[in-house]
């Protein structure tokens, strides 16, 4: 479960919607999830398989049912990576701002 795999899995809007549904309602079957999406149950199962490979969801067989649920570790690690990247950009932008402000101050004539 790499950050790239998680991001690739979440690139699809149907898979993002599945994650939202599982986050909101907890563990569910593919049939119950398909009832809330404009795709077939088979398509939901395929999407869940991609999310499972990326470590975003897990499954548990209970009798004849297979229930899918979120596995937050992969999402948490990806969110942490995104926060790190955002922080690096914020730092870069702060440096650019300081340089621009210093340049502006040097270019302004003294009033006095």
C-alpha positions as CSV (number, residue, x, y, z in Angstrom):
1,X,0.0,0.0,0.0
2,X,1.9,3.0,-1.3
3,X,0.8,6.6,-1.5
4,X,0.8,6.2,-5.3
5,X,-1.5,3.2,-5.1
6,X,-3.9,5.0,-2.8
7,X,-3.9,8.1,-5.0
8,X,-4.5,6.0,-8.1
9,X,-7.3,4.2,-6.5
10,X,-8.9,7.4,-5.3
11,X,-8.6,9.0,-8.8
12,X,-11.9,7.4,-9.8
13,X,-15.0,9.3,-8.7
14,X,-16.9,6.1,-8.1
15,X,-14.2,4.8,-5.8
16,X,-14.2,8.1,-3.9
17,X,-17.9,7.8,-3.5
18,X,-17.5,4.3,-2.1
19,X,-15.0,5.6,0.4
20,X,-17.5,8.3,1.4
21,X,-20.3,5.8,1.8
22,X,-18.2,3.4,3.9
23,X,-16.9,6.3,6.1
24,X,-20.5,7.5,6.7
25,X,-22.2,4.2,7.3
26,X,-19.5,1.7,8.3
27,X,-19.1,-1.8,6.9
28,X,-21.4,-2.7,4.0
29,X,-22.0,-5.3,1.4
30,X,-21.3,-4.7,-2.3
31,X,-25.1,-5.1,-2.9
32,X,-26.0,-2.4,-0.4
33,X,-23.4,-0.1,-1.8
34,X,-24.5,-0.7,-5.4
35,X,-28.0,0.5,-4.4
36,X,-26.6,4.0,-3.8
37,X,-24.6,4.2,-7.0
38,X,-25.4,4.4,-10.7
39,X,-23.3,1.3,-11.4
40,X,-23.9,-2.5,-11.3
41,X,-23.1,-4.6,-8.3
42,X,-20.3,-6.2,-10.4
43,X,-18.8,-2.8,-11.1
44,X,-18.9,-2.0,-7.3
45,X,-17.1,-5.3,-6.6
46,X,-14.4,-4.4,-9.1
47,X,-14.0,-0.9,-7.6
48,X,-13.8,-2.4,-4.1
49,X,-11.1,-4.8,-5.4
50,X,-9.0,-1.8,-6.5
51,X,-9.5,-0.1,-3.2
52,X,-8.7,-3.3,-1.4
53,X,-5.4,-3.7,-3.3
54,X,-4.5,-0.2,-2.4
55,X,-5.2,-0.9,1.3
56,X,-8.0,1.5,1.5
57,X,-10.7,-1.1,2.3
58,X,-10.7,-4.6,3.7
59,X,-13.3,-7.3,3.6
60,X,-14.7,-9.8,6.0
61,X,-16.8,-12.8,5.1
62,X,-19.7,-13.5,7.4
63,X,-21.6,-16.5,6.3
64,X,-22.6,-15.9,2.7
65,X,-22.0,-12.1,2.9
66,X,-18.8,-10.3,2.3
67,X,-18.7,-7.0,4.1
68,X,-16.4,-4.2,3.1
69,X,-15.0,-1.5,5.4
70,X,-12.5,1.3,5.5
71,X,-9.0,0.6,6.6
72,X,-7.7,4.0,7.7
73,X,-4.0,3.4,7.8
74,X,-3.5,3.9,4.1
75,X,-5.7,7.0,4.0
76,X,-3.9,8.4,7.1
77,X,-0.5,7.8,5.5
78,X,-1.6,9.5,2.3
79,X,-3.1,12.4,4.1
80,X,0.1,12.8,6.1
81,X,2.1,12.8,2.8
82,X,-0.2,15.5,1.3
83,X,0.2,17.6,4.5
84,X,4.0,17.4,4.1
85,X,3.8,18.5,0.5
86,X,1.5,21.3,1.3
87,X,3.8,22.4,4.1
88,X,6.8,22.5,1.8
89,X,4.8,24.6,-0.7
90,X,3.8,27.0,2.1
91,X,7.4,27.3,3.1
92,X,8.5,28.1,-0.4
93,X,5.7,30.6,-0.9
94,X,6.7,32.3,2.4
95,X,10.3,32.7,1.1
96,X,9.0,34.1,-2.2
97,X,6.8,36.6,-0.3
98,X,9.8,37.7,1.9
99,X,12.0,38.2,-1.2
100,X,9.3,40.1,-3.0
101,X,8.6,42.4,0.0
102,X,12.4,43.0,0.5
103,X,12.7,43.9,-3.2
104,X,9.8,46.2,-3.0
105,X,11.3,48.0,0.0
106,X,14.6,48.4,-1.8
107,X,12.9,49.9,-4.9
108,X,10.8,52.4,-2.9
109,X,12.5,55.8,-2.5
110,X,12.9,57.0,1.1
111,X,10.3,59.5,2.1
112,X,12.1,61.9,4.2
